Amino acid sequence: MILSTDPATGTELARYSPQSPQEVDGVLDAAAEAQAAWRRRDITERTPLLREMARVLREGRDTYAALITAEMGKPITEARAEIDKCALTCEYYAEHAPEQLADRPVASDAAESAVVYDPLGVVLAVMPWNYPFWQFFRFAAPALAAGNGALLKHANNVPQCALAVEEVVRAAGAPEGLCRTLLIEVDQVAGLIADPRVAAVTLTGSTEVGAIVAAQAAAVLKKQVLELGGSDPFVVLADADVEAAAATAVRARYTNAGQSCVNAKRFIVEEAVADRFVAAFTAAAAALRTGDPTDPETAIGPMARANLRDTLHDQVRRSVDAGAVLALGGEVPDGPGCHYPPTVLDHVRPGMAAFDEETFGPVAAITRVADADEAIALANRTEYGLGAALWTGDLDRARRLTRVLDAGAVFVNGMVASDPRLPFGGIKRSGYGRELGAEGIREFVNTKTVWIGPAA
């Protein structure tokens, strides 16, 4: 049984029976048939669908945002911003996909040569709960523009959001079957990946699940894009604007209650300014309003599930037992729901859970270092490599240091965030492949060489 439960109260919202193998087979047949016709349309005939998707999203913004808040606890203000970002991304690819996938002529002495981009087919998207609309549309907008079909296997705690995103694409006028949601159990995913009607797979989720999906796809030689876990460093050097860094750091850590792969998690601060940073950061974190996610003034809602809160609290306790200083929070509140307070751990060192592991929730780990060299070394001392932030007043030094930080994205004097214009993804155990930007739309295409010699 697939359940939808309000994490703020523990109230059951809806339940669904998983689709049968026969139902799934029908969905696959319809998707393959729809995609075969869709790919034959010129890209200028496909991109209007994206503009209509954006329109549907904007018109239903409040309804969709309320659904996100109800199913996974995101504060309503952030949920509305998520819908806005989905619409913006659809509009971006509607405008830019034709140029990003345009044939590229190559000079040749005796022939007509070009590089062209053909769609791969039906792509399976295995998506998480933390951004239930955004994770899908950042994949689907470029994939559909490129001529692919899309199947969504969403996290089973957001089934209503999963059905809603399918309805958005249908209401925008997509051909029947081109984009479908599958309400299935996890153990049915391997069969989907192996099915010849599925051409490729994209997954956003944990590193552990990513390794499983990668192995399943590799066994049948299918393309994968994996956006996995992160333990992003937020480096503050002594010449930084400390107050601005601290204010941005609070947003970078506690957005979505800290439940994002790309949230800043380890705050690595030069000792000369560490006391100032910790004081400003802790004061700002303490001022965050927590509680009812439907209240527009709430900054931190509940965590999505009780087991996630339990894991996070265990990481906090183990870090404190290992010598970290609890500067704020760190206690499970009484009452219903999966709430956890904004928490700050100071004097965190490698070897502690809060440094070595991904903390997926509202917990900040602050590490003090002697100088910039130690800061960069500790920033890179992780199995992950998704994003990194660097704060300094010396932009020449910043440009040099961005090249030695191990990450898919480095933001200087700002917080790491995805942008439809820029490629997004990681290295090491944060995955491979890219979403967004021109690189993202070319992930699920066949980059084909075409050579045409003179007619006989």
C-alpha positions in Angstrom: 0.0 0.0 0.0 1.3 3.5 -0.9 0.4 6.0 1.8 0.3 9.8 1.8 0.7 11.2 5.3 1.0 14.7 6.6 4.4 14.9 8.4 3.3 17.9 10.4 0.5 16.0 12.1 0.9 12.4 11.3 -2.6 12.3 9.7 -3.1 10.0 6.8 -4.2 11.9 3.6 -4.7 9.2 1.0 -3.7 5.6 0.1 -3.2 3.9 -3.2 -2.8 0.3 -4.3 0.3 -0.3 -6.3 -0.3 -0.8 -10.0 -0.4 -4.4 -11.2 2.2 -5.8 -13.7 -0.5 -5.7 -16.3 -1.2 -2.1 -15.7 2.5 -1.2 -15.8 2.8 -3.1 -19.1 0.0 -1.0 -20.6 1.7 2.2 -19.5 5.0 1.1 -21.1 3.3 0.2 -24.4 1.5 3.6 -24.5 4.7 5.5 -23.6 6.7 3.7 -26.3 4.0 4.4 -28.9 3.6 8.0 -28.0 7.3 8.7 -28.0 7.8 7.1 -31.4 5.4 9.7 -32.8 6.7 12.5 -30.6 10.3 12.2 -31.8 9.2 12.7 -35.4 7.9 16.2 -34.7 10.3 19.0 -35.3 11.6 20.5 -32.1 9.8 23.8 -32.8 6.6 21.7 -32.7 7.6 20.2 -29.3 8.6 23.3 -27.4 5.1 24.8 -27.3 4.2 22.0 -24.9 6.7 23.4 -22.4 5.2 26.8 -22.6 1.8 25.3 -21.8 3.3 23.3 -18.9 4.6 26.6 -17.5 1.1 28.1 -17.9 -0.6 25.2 -16.1 1.9 25.4 -13.3 1.5 29.1 -12.8 -2.3 28.9 -12.9 -2.4 26.0 -10.4 0.5 27.4 -8.2 -1.4 27.7 -4.9 -3.1 24.3 -5.3 0.2 22.5 -6.2 2.1 24.3 -3.4 -0.5 23.3 -0.9 -0.1 19.7 -2.0 3.7 19.8 -1.5 3.2 21.2 1.9 0.7 18.6 2.9 2.7 15.6 1.7 6.2 16.4 2.7 6.0 19.4 5.0 7.8 22.1 3.0 6.8 25.6 4.3 4.2 27.0 2.0 6.3 30.0 0.9 9.1 27.7 -0.2 6.5 25.4 -1.9 5.2 28.3 -4.0 8.7 29.2 -5.0 9.3 25.6 -6.1 6.3 25.8 -8.5 7.6 29.1 -9.8 11.0 27.5 -10.5 9.4 24.6 -12.4 7.5 27.1 -14.6 10.6 29.2 -15.2 12.6 26.1 -16.3 9.9 25.0 -18.7 10.0 28.5 -20.2 13.8 28.4 -20.4 13.9 25.2 -22.4 10.9 26.3 -24.6 13.1 29.2 -25.7 16.6 27.7 -25.8 16.1 24.0 -26.7 16.0 24.6 -30.5 19.5 26.3 -30.4 20.9 23.8 -27.9 19.9 20.8 -30.1 20.5 22.4 -33.5 22.5 20.4 -36.0 26.2 21.3 -35.8 27.8 21.4 -39.3 31.4 20.2 -39.4 33.8 21.3 -42.2 34.6 18.5 -44.6 36.5 18.6 -48.0 34.3 16.2 -50.0 31.2 15.6 -47.9 28.4 17.2 -46.0 29.1 16.4 -42.3 27.2 17.3 -39.1 26.6 16.3 -35.5 22.9 15.9 -34.8 21.0 15.1 -31.6 18.3 12.4 -31.7 16.2 11.4 -28.7 17.0 8.1 -26.9 13.4 7.1 -26.2 11.4 6.6 -23.0 13.3 7.7 -19.9 12.5 6.4 -16.5 12.8 9.0 -13.7 13.2 7.7 -10.2 12.7 10.7 -8.0 12.8 11.7 -4.3 10.3 13.5 -2.1 12.2 16.6 -1.0 11.3 18.7 -4.1 8.4 16.6 -5.5 7.6 18.9 -8.4 11.1 20.5 -9.1 13.0 17.2 -9.3 10.6 16.0 -12.0 10.3 19.1 -14.1 14.0 19.9 -14.2 14.4 16.5 -15.9 11.2 16.4 -17.9 11.3 19.8 -19.5 14.6 19.2 -21.4 13.8 15.5 -22.0 10.5 16.2 -23.6 11.9 19.0 -25.7 14.5 16.7 -27.0 11.8 14.2 -28.1 11.9 11.7 -25.3 9.0 10.2 -23.3 9.0 10.3 -19.5 7.9 7.7 -16.9 8.0 8.9 -13.2 8.5 6.5 -10.3 8.2 8.9 -7.4 9.0 8.4 -3.7 6.1 6.6 -2.2 5.4 9.2 0.5 4.4 11.8 -2.2 1.9 9.9 -4.4 -0.5 12.8 -4.7 2.3 15.1 -6.0 3.4 12.3 -8.4 -0.1 12.1 -9.9 -0.3 15.9 -10.0 2.8 16.4 -12.1 1.4 13.9 -14.7 -1.8 15.9 -14.8 0.2 19.1 -15.4 1.7 17.6 -18.5 -1.6 16.1 -19.7 -3.4 19.4 -19.1 -0.7 21.2 -21.2 -1.7 19.0 -24.2 0.9 16.3 -24.2 0.1 13.3 -26.4 -1.6 10.5 -24.4 0.9 8.2 -22.8 4.0 10.4 -23.4 4.4 11.3 -19.7 3.0 8.9 -17.1 3.3 8.4 -13.3 3.7 4.8 -12.0 2.5 4.1 -8.5 4.6 1.0 -7.8 6.7 -0.5 -5.1 10.5 -0.2 -5.0 11.1 -3.8 -5.9 9.3 -3.2 -9.3 11.9 -0.7 -10.5 14.5 -3.2 -11.6 12.1 -4.8 -14.0 11.3 -1.3 -15.5 15.0 -0.6 -16.0 15.5 -3.9 -17.7 12.5 -3.5 -20.0 13.4 -2.8 -23.6 10.8 -0.1 -23.9 12.8 2.0 -21.4 15.9 3.6 -23.0 17.6 5.3 -20.0 17.2 6.1 -16.4 17.7 9.2 -14.2 17.7 9.1 -10.5 17.9 11.7 -7.7 18.3 10.2 -4.3 20.8 8.6 -1.9 24.2 7.4 -2.9 23.2 3.9 -1.7 20.1 3.7 -4.0 22.1 5.3 -6.8 24.6 2.5 -6.7 21.8 -0.1 -7.0 20.1 1.7 -9.9 23.5 2.2 -11.6 24.2 -1.5 -11.4 20.8 -2.4 -12.7 21.1 0.0 -15.6 24.7 -1.0 -16.4 23.7 -4.7 -16.6 21.5 -3.9 -19.6 23.8 -1.1 -20.9 21.5 1.8 -20.5 22.4 5.4 -20.0 22.1 6.9 -16.5 22.2 10.3 -14.9 22.6 10.1 -11.1 22.3 13.1 -8.7 23.0 11.7 -5.3 24.0 12.7 -1.8 26.1 15.6 -0.7 28.0 17.0 2.3 28.6 20.5 0.8 31.2 22.7 2.4 30.6 26.4 3.1 34.1 27.9 3.5 34.5 31.3 5.2 37.9 32.8 5.1 39.2 35.5 7.4 38.9 38.3 4.8 35.2 37.5 4.1 32.2 39.7 5.0 31.4 37.6 8.0 28.0 38.9 8.8 26.8 38.5 5.1 28.3 35.0 5.1 26.5 34.0 8.3 23.2 35.4 7.0 23.5 33.5 3.8 24.8 30.4 5.5 21.6 30.1 7.5 19.5 30.1 4.3 21.9 27.7 2.7 21.6 25.2 5.6 17.9 25.5 6.7 16.0 25.9 3.4 13.6 23.0 3.1 14.4 22.1 6.7 17.9 21.1 5.5 16.5 18.3 3.4 18.4 18.8 0.2 21.4 17.2 -1.3 22.8 20.7 -2.2 22.1 22.3 1.2 25.4 23.6 2.8 26.1 21.1 5.6 29.7 21.7 6.8 30.7 25.2 7.7 34.5 25.5 7.6 35.6 28.8 9.1 39.0 30.4 9.7 39.7 30.7 13.4 40.3 34.4 13.2 36.6 35.1 12.5 35.1 31.9 13.8 33.6 33.4 17.0 31.9 36.2 15.1 30.6 33.8 12.5 29.2 31.3 15.1 27.6 34.1 17.1 25.8 35.6 14.0 24.9 32.2 12.6 23.5 30.9 15.9 21.5 34.0 16.6 19.9 33.9 13.1 19.2 30.2 13.3 17.5 30.7 16.7 15.3 33.4 15.2 13.9 31.0 12.6 10.2 30.4 13.1 9.4 26.7 13.2 6.1 24.8 13.2 3.0 24.8 11.0 4.2 24.7 7.4 0.9 26.2 6.1 1.7 29.4 7.9 3.5 31.8 5.5 5.7 33.0 8.4 7.1 29.5 9.1 10.7 29.1 8.0 11.2 25.4 9.1 8.5 22.9 8.8 8.6 19.2 9.8 11.0 16.7 8.4 9.4 14.4 5.9 9.4 11.2 7.9 10.0 10.1 11.5 12.8 7.7 10.5 14.7 10.6 8.9 14.4 12.6 12.1 15.6 9.6 14.2 18.6 9.2 12.0 19.5 12.9 12.2 19.1 13.0 15.9 21.4 10.0 16.2 24.0 11.8 14.2 23.7 14.8 16.5 24.1 12.7 19.7 27.1 10.8 18.3 28.8 14.0 17.3 28.3 15.5 20.8 29.5 12.3 22.4 32.6 12.6 20.2 33.3 16.2 21.4 31.2 18.6 19.3 29.7 21.5 21.2 25.9 21.8 21.0 25.3 25.5 20.5 21.6 25.4 19.6 18.8 22.9 19.4 19.5 19.2 19.4 16.4 17.9 21.2 13.4 16.1 19.7 10.3 18.2 20.6 7.2 16.8 22.2 4.0 16.6 20.2 2.7 15.1 16.9 4.6 15.2 13.6 8.2 14.9 12.6 9.5 18.3 13.8 13.2 18.9 14.7 14.6 22.3 15.7 17.3 24.2 14.0 20.5 22.8 15.5 24.1 24.1 15.5 27.1 22.0 16.4 30.4 23.9 17.0 33.9 22.5 17.1 33.1 19.6 14.7 36.1 17.7 13.5 36.7 14.9 10.9 35.8 11.6 12.4 32.5 12.9 13.9 29.2 11.9 12.4 28.2 15.5 11.5 31.4 15.9 9.5 31.8 12.5 7.8 28.1 11.7 7.1 25.4 13.5 5.1 23.2 15.2 7.6 19.8 15.4 5.9 17.9 17.8 8.1 18.2 21.1 10.0 21.6 20.6 11.6 24.7 22.7 10.9 28.2 21.5 11.6 30.9 24.2 12.2 34.6 23.4 11.9 37.3 25.9 12.8 40.5 25.9 10.9 43.9 27.7 11.1 44.1 29.0 7.5 42.8 28.8 3.9 44.9 25.7 3.1 43.4 23.7 5.9 40.0 25.0 5.0 40.3 23.7 1.4 41.8 20.4 2.6 38.9 19.8 4.9 36.3 20.9 2.4 37.6 18.2 0.0 37.9 15.6 2.8 34.6 13.9 1.9 33.3 11.1 -0.3 30.9 13.6 -1.8 31.3 16.3 -4.4 28.1 18.1 -5.3 28.4 21.8 -4.4 30.7 24.1 -2.5 30.5 27.7 -1.3 33.6 29.9 -0.8 33.5 33.3 1.0 36.4 35.7 0.7 37.1 39.3 -0.1 40.0 38.4 -2.5 38.4 37.5 -5.8 41.7 36.7 -7.4 42.4 34.1 -4.7 38.8 32.9 -5.1 39.3 32.2 -8.8 42.3 30.1 -8.0 40.6 28.2 -5.2 37.5 27.4 -7.2 39.7 25.2 -9.4 40.9 23.0 -6.5 37.6 22.5 -4.7 36.2 19.1 -5.5 32.6 19.8 -6.5 30.3 20.0 -9.5 29.6 23.6 -8.7 31.4 26.3 -6.7 29.7 29.5 -5.7 31.8 32.4 -4.4 30.2 34.8 -1.9 26.8 33.2 -2.4 24.9 30.0 -1.7 24.9 27.0 -4.0 21.6 26.8 -6.0 20.4 25.3 -9.2 19.7 27.5 -12.2 18.2 26.3 -15.5 20.9 28.1 -17.4 23.7 26.3 -15.7 24.6 22.5 -15.6 23.9 20.9 -12.2 25.4 17.6 -10.9 28.3 16.2 -8.9 31.4 14.1 -8.8 32.7 11.3 -6.5 29.8 9.7 -4.6 27.5 12.6 -5.5 26.9 10.9 -8.9 27.6 11.7 -12.5 25.9 13.3 -15.5 24.4 16.7 -15.5 20.9 18.3 -15.4 19.9 21.7 -16.6 21.7 24.0 -19.1 22.8 22.8 -22.5 24.6 19.9 -21.0 21.5 18.7 -19.3 19.3 18.6 -22.4 22.1 16.6 -24.2 22.2 13.8 -21.6 19.3 11.9 -23.1 20.1 12.2 -26.8 22.1 10.2 -29.2 25.0 12.5 -30.4 25.1 11.2 -33.9 27.7 11.9 -36.6 26.1 12.3 -40.1 28.4 12.1 -43.2 27.0 12.6 -46.6 29.2 12.1 -49.6 28.5 13.4 -53.1 25.8 11.7 -55.1 27.0 9.1 -57.6 
